[in-house]
Amino acid sequence: MLPRIGITMGDPAGIGPEILAKALTSGQLSSFCTPIVIGDARVLEQALQLVGGVTAYARVVKLPGDLIEGRTYLLDLSNIAPDDYSWGEVSAAAGQAAGEFIEKAVALALAKKIDAVATNPINKEAFTLAGFGKRYPGHTEMLASLTGSKRYCMMLAHGELRVCHVSTHVSLRDAIDKQIKQARILEVIELAHDACQRLGIQSPAIGVAGLNPHASEGGLFGDEEQREIIPAVEAAKGKGIDAQGPIPADTLFSRALGGEFAAVIALYHDQGHIPVKLAGCRYSHDTGAWDMSGVNVTLGLPIIRTSVDHGTAFDKAGEGEADHRSLVEAIRYAARLATSAR
């Protein structure tokens, strides 16, 4: 039986509905999952018209126990119409709908009605206007709150490059002062190790990045390595994890791309995001187009959640040119994790 993947529509004013329409009409999804769109039928129809695609889907009010493989399903929340928003414009209505899509998807996953969730991007400004941003800095934090999770982290993946983050949506100052601590680093190492094993890597090597230049050169350029990072790595080794580091970040990611490490621990947002997006995203100045792939996975939740590794791209919304490959890969990754969890 193919895994049932709930796919949220994301912010209706962004590229989420467009790339979703392209993914549904590409013919790829039915080979590895049963897709269940969680969104609004009117928004999906508008997106299908935009990309010139026509796909047959079965609209459902609540999910039946048995779904037919090879079919696409839509759980229509009917909570926003095309007249309620404009492509590329921030609005509370779009932010509210996007939040409701997420809430429904999580509830279905917790109830075992679906096997995993793959999410399209949200816009944080619209999310805040709708009231969600006051409670959650982003997708990851919202999912953790809705599932009651205390131990979680973000993992970005492109091919065999997997990067797990100790801190994400905080200032660099707060990341260093409050989050790059031994207990948190050890927690993320453990989450990365578990994720790799669920992906079939039995004895994963985990590379831990240094914070300071050259991983501080034995304390010459800072003491965070000695105070927080090295003790976390040693504690992980004591638990039987093949953790290595701290390793200077300017070489660690290249070594991981070369196959030395199954996962990398990045200490702050940009340290982890830049190498993954450099590997998985290409921008052409001549055409103004992005060639995008890569997956965002939330580790530590009681449900499986993946996402695209890009934003709503309001400047491109409504043009029909957005690249859907990151979404397809996110759905594929969710299906892979769901299959291994059985």
C-alpha positions as CSV (number, residue, x, y, z in Angstrom):
1,M,0.0,0.0,0.0
2,L,1.4,3.4,-1.0
3,P,1.8,5.9,1.8
4,R,-0.9,8.6,2.2
5,I,0.8,12.0,2.0
6,G,-1.1,15.1,3.1
7,I,0.1,18.1,1.1
8,T,-0.8,21.5,2.4
9,M,-1.3,24.3,-0.1
10,G,0.8,27.0,1.7
11,D,0.1,30.7,1.4
12,P,-2.4,31.0,-1.5
13,A,-0.8,34.3,-2.6
14,G,2.6,32.7,-3.1
15,I,3.9,30.0,-5.5
16,G,2.6,27.1,-3.3
17,P,-0.6,26.5,-5.2
18,E,1.2,26.8,-8.6
19,I,4.0,24.3,-7.8
20,L,1.3,22.0,-6.3
21,A,-0.6,22.1,-9.5
22,K,2.5,21.3,-11.5
23,A,3.4,18.4,-9.2
24,L,-0.1,17.0,-9.4
25,T,-0.1,17.2,-13.2
26,S,3.4,15.9,-13.6
27,G,2.3,12.3,-13.3
28,Q,5.1,11.5,-10.8
29,L,3.3,11.4,-7.4
30,S,1.1,8.4,-8.0
31,S,4.1,6.2,-8.5
32,F,5.2,6.5,-4.8
33,C,2.3,7.8,-2.8
34,T,-1.4,8.6,-2.6
35,P,-1.5,12.4,-2.6
36,I,-4.1,14.2,-0.5
37,V,-4.2,17.9,-1.0
38,I,-5.3,19.9,2.1
39,G,-6.5,23.3,1.0
40,D,-9.2,25.1,-0.9
41,A,-10.7,23.8,-4.2
42,R,-11.1,27.2,-5.7
43,V,-7.5,28.1,-5.2
44,L,-6.3,24.8,-6.6
45,E,-8.5,25.3,-9.7
46,Q,-7.1,28.7,-10.2
47,A,-3.6,27.3,-10.0
48,L,-4.4,24.5,-12.5
49,Q,-5.7,27.1,-14.9
50,L,-2.5,29.1,-14.5
51,V,-0.2,26.3,-15.4
52,G,-2.4,24.9,-18.1
53,G,-2.9,21.6,-16.2
54,V,-6.0,19.5,-15.7
55,T,-6.0,16.8,-13.1
56,A,-8.9,14.7,-11.8
57,Y,-9.2,14.6,-8.1
58,A,-11.8,13.2,-5.7
59,R,-13.1,15.8,-3.3
60,V,-13.6,14.5,0.2
61,V,-15.2,15.9,3.3
62,K,-13.4,13.6,5.7
63,L,-10.9,10.9,4.7
64,P,-12.3,7.4,4.1
65,G,-10.6,4.4,5.5
66,D,-9.6,3.1,2.1
67,L,-8.2,5.3,-0.7
68,I,-7.6,4.1,-4.2
69,E,-4.0,4.1,-5.2
70,G,-3.3,6.2,-8.3
71,R,-5.9,8.8,-7.5
72,T,-5.5,12.3,-6.2
73,Y,-7.7,13.5,-3.3
74,L,-8.6,17.0,-2.1
75,L,-9.7,17.8,1.4
76,D,-11.5,21.1,0.7
77,L,-11.5,23.4,3.7
78,S,-13.3,26.0,1.6
79,N,-11.7,28.8,3.7
80,I,-10.5,31.3,1.1
81,A,-11.6,32.3,-2.4
82,P,-9.5,33.8,-5.2
83,D,-11.2,37.2,-4.6
84,D,-9.9,37.2,-1.0
85,Y,-6.3,37.7,-2.0
86,S,-3.9,38.7,-4.8
87,W,-0.9,36.9,-6.0
88,G,2.3,38.3,-4.5
89,E,0.5,40.4,-1.9
90,V,0.7,39.9,1.8
91,S,-2.7,39.5,3.4
92,A,-4.2,38.3,6.7
93,A,-6.7,36.2,4.8
94,A,-4.0,34.2,3.0
95,G,-2.0,33.8,6.2
96,Q,-5.1,32.6,8.1
97,A,-5.9,30.0,5.4
98,A,-2.3,28.8,5.3
99,G,-2.3,28.3,9.1
100,E,-5.6,26.4,8.9
101,F,-4.2,24.1,6.3
102,I,-1.3,23.2,8.6
103,E,-3.6,22.7,11.6
104,K,-5.8,20.3,9.7
105,A,-2.8,18.3,8.3
106,V,-1.3,17.9,11.7
107,A,-4.6,16.7,13.2
108,L,-5.0,14.1,10.4
109,A,-1.4,12.9,10.9
110,L,-1.8,12.6,14.6
111,A,-5.1,10.6,14.1
112,K,-3.3,8.3,11.6
113,K,-5.6,9.3,8.8
114,I,-2.5,10.2,6.7
115,D,1.0,8.8,6.9
116,A,3.0,12.0,6.5
117,V,2.7,15.7,5.8
118,A,4.4,17.7,3.1
119,T,4.0,21.4,3.3
120,N,4.2,24.3,0.9
121,P,5.7,27.6,2.0
122,I,4.1,30.2,4.2
123,N,4.7,33.9,4.4
124,K,5.8,35.0,7.9
125,E,4.4,38.5,7.5
126,A,1.0,37.2,6.4
127,F,1.2,34.5,9.2
128,T,1.7,37.3,11.7
129,L,-1.1,39.4,10.4
130,A,-3.4,36.3,10.9
131,G,-2.2,36.0,14.5
132,F,-0.2,32.8,14.0
133,G,3.2,34.6,14.0
134,K,2.7,35.9,17.5
135,R,2.7,32.3,18.7
136,Y,5.1,30.7,16.2
137,P,8.2,32.1,14.6
138,G,7.8,29.7,11.7
139,H,6.5,26.4,10.4
140,T,8.8,24.2,12.5
141,E,7.8,25.9,15.8
142,M,4.1,25.6,14.9
143,L,4.4,22.0,14.2
144,A,6.3,21.3,17.4
145,S,3.6,23.2,19.4
146,L,0.7,21.4,17.7
147,T,2.2,18.0,18.3
148,G,3.4,18.8,21.9
149,S,7.1,18.2,20.9
150,K,9.9,19.4,23.0
151,R,12.9,17.8,21.2
152,Y,12.9,18.8,17.6
153,C,15.1,20.4,14.9
154,M,15.2,21.3,11.3
155,M,17.0,19.2,8.7
156,L,17.7,20.4,5.2
157,A,18.6,17.8,2.6
158,H,19.8,17.8,-0.9
159,G,20.6,14.4,-2.2
160,E,22.9,12.8,0.3
161,L,23.8,16.1,2.0
162,R,21.8,16.4,5.3
163,V,22.2,19.3,7.6
164,C,20.5,19.5,11.0
165,H,20.3,22.9,12.8
166,V,20.9,23.6,16.5
167,S,19.2,27.0,16.1
168,T,17.1,28.6,13.3
169,H,14.8,31.6,13.6
170,V,16.6,33.6,16.2
171,S,19.2,36.4,16.0
172,L,22.8,35.3,15.7
173,R,23.5,36.9,19.1
174,D,20.7,34.8,20.7
175,A,21.9,31.7,18.9
176,I,25.3,32.0,20.4
177,D,24.3,33.2,23.9
178,K,21.2,31.0,24.4
179,Q,21.0,28.0,22.1
180,I,24.5,26.8,21.1
181,K,24.8,24.9,24.4
182,Q,26.0,21.4,25.2
183,A,22.6,19.9,25.9
184,R,21.0,21.3,22.7
185,I,23.9,20.2,20.5
186,L,23.7,16.7,21.9
187,E,20.0,16.6,21.3
188,V,20.4,17.6,17.7
189,I,23.2,15.0,17.2
190,E,20.8,12.3,18.6
191,L,18.0,13.5,16.3
192,A,20.3,13.4,13.3
193,H,21.5,9.9,14.1
194,D,18.0,8.6,14.5
195,A,16.9,10.2,11.2
196,C,19.8,8.6,9.3
197,Q,19.0,5.2,10.8
198,R,15.3,5.6,9.7
199,L,16.6,6.3,6.2
200,G,18.5,3.0,6.3
201,I,21.9,4.2,7.3
202,Q,22.8,1.8,10.1
203,S,26.0,3.5,11.4
204,P,25.9,7.1,10.3
205,A,28.9,9.4,10.8
206,I,27.8,12.8,12.1
207,G,30.0,15.8,11.5
208,V,29.6,18.7,14.0
209,A,30.5,22.2,12.8
210,G,32.7,24.5,14.7
211,L,31.3,28.0,15.6
212,N,34.4,30.1,15.3
213,P,36.9,30.4,12.5
214,H,39.0,27.2,12.1
215,A,36.8,25.8,15.0
216,S,38.7,28.3,17.3
217,E,42.2,26.9,16.8
218,G,42.3,25.4,20.3
219,G,40.7,28.4,21.9
220,L,42.5,31.2,20.0
221,F,39.4,32.6,18.4
222,G,36.7,31.8,21.0
223,D,36.0,29.3,23.7
224,E,32.5,27.9,22.6
225,E,34.2,24.9,21.1
226,Q,35.8,24.0,24.4
227,R,32.9,24.9,26.6
228,E,29.9,23.6,24.7
229,I,30.7,21.7,21.4
230,I,33.4,19.3,22.4
231,P,31.6,18.1,25.5
232,A,28.4,17.5,23.4
233,V,30.4,15.5,20.9
234,E,32.1,13.4,23.6
235,A,28.7,12.8,25.3
236,A,27.3,11.6,21.9
237,K,30.3,9.2,21.5
238,G,29.5,7.9,25.0
239,K,26.1,6.9,23.7
240,G,27.5,5.0,20.8
241,I,27.1,7.7,18.1
242,D,29.8,8.2,15.6
243,A,30.0,12.0,16.2
244,Q,33.0,13.9,15.0
245,G,34.1,17.5,15.6
246,P,34.0,20.3,16.0
247,I,35.2,20.5,12.4
248,P,35.8,23.9,10.7
249,A,32.7,24.8,8.7
250,D,34.7,25.8,5.7
251,T,35.7,22.2,5.0
252,L,33.0,20.2,6.8
253,F,30.3,20.6,4.2
254,S,32.6,19.7,1.3
255,R,33.6,16.6,3.2
256,A,29.9,15.7,3.7
257,L,29.2,16.2,0.0
258,G,32.1,13.9,-0.7
259,G,30.4,11.1,1.3
260,E,32.3,11.3,4.6
261,F,29.4,12.2,6.8
262,A,25.7,11.1,6.7
263,A,24.7,14.3,8.4
264,V,26.1,17.6,9.5
265,I,25.2,19.5,12.6
266,A,25.0,23.3,11.8
267,L,25.0,25.6,14.8
268,Y,22.9,28.5,13.4
269,H,20.6,29.2,10.5
270,D,22.8,30.6,7.8
271,Q,25.7,28.2,8.5
272,G,23.4,25.3,7.5
273,H,21.2,26.9,4.9
274,I,23.9,28.4,2.7
275,P,25.7,25.2,1.8
276,V,22.5,23.3,1.2
277,K,21.0,26.0,-1.0
278,L,24.3,26.4,-2.8
279,A,24.1,22.7,-3.6
280,G,20.4,22.6,-4.4
281,C,19.5,26.0,-5.9
282,R,20.8,27.7,-9.0
283,Y,19.9,31.2,-10.1
284,S,20.2,32.6,-13.6
285,H,20.7,36.3,-13.7
286,D,20.0,36.2,-17.5
287,T,16.6,34.6,-17.2
288,G,15.7,35.6,-13.6
289,A,14.8,31.9,-13.0
290,W,15.6,29.6,-10.2
291,D,16.5,25.9,-10.6
292,M,15.5,24.6,-7.2
293,S,15.6,21.3,-5.3
294,G,16.0,20.3,-1.7
295,V,13.9,19.2,1.2
296,N,13.2,20.6,4.7
297,V,12.4,17.9,7.3
298,T,11.3,18.4,10.9
299,L,13.0,15.9,13.1
300,G,11.7,14.8,16.5
301,L,7.9,15.1,15.9
302,P,5.5,12.2,16.5
303,I,4.5,12.7,12.8
304,I,6.5,12.8,9.6
305,R,6.8,16.3,8.1
306,T,8.7,17.5,5.1
307,S,8.6,20.7,3.1
308,V,10.1,22.6,0.2
309,D,13.4,24.4,1.1
310,H,12.3,27.8,-0.3
311,G,9.8,30.5,0.4
312,T,6.6,31.9,-1.1
313,A,8.5,33.8,-3.8
314,F,5.9,36.6,-4.0
315,D,7.9,38.3,-6.7
316,K,7.2,35.2,-9.0
317,A,3.7,34.3,-7.9
318,G,1.1,34.1,-10.6
319,E,3.6,34.0,-13.5
320,G,3.4,30.2,-14.0
321,E,7.2,29.9,-14.0
322,A,7.9,28.5,-10.5
323,D,9.9,25.3,-10.2
324,H,8.0,22.4,-8.6
325,R,10.9,20.0,-8.2
326,S,11.6,20.8,-4.5
327,L,7.9,20.0,-3.7
328,V,8.1,16.7,-5.6
329,E,11.3,15.8,-3.7
330,A,9.7,16.8,-0.4
331,I,6.7,14.5,-1.1
332,R,9.0,11.7,-2.2
333,Y,11.1,12.1,1.0
334,A,7.9,12.0,3.1
335,A,6.9,8.8,1.4
336,R,10.3,7.3,1.9
337,L,10.2,8.0,5.7
338,A,6.6,6.8,5.9
339,T,7.5,3.5,4.2
340,S,10.5,2.9,6.5
341,A,8.4,3.7,9.6
342,R,6.0,0.8,8.9
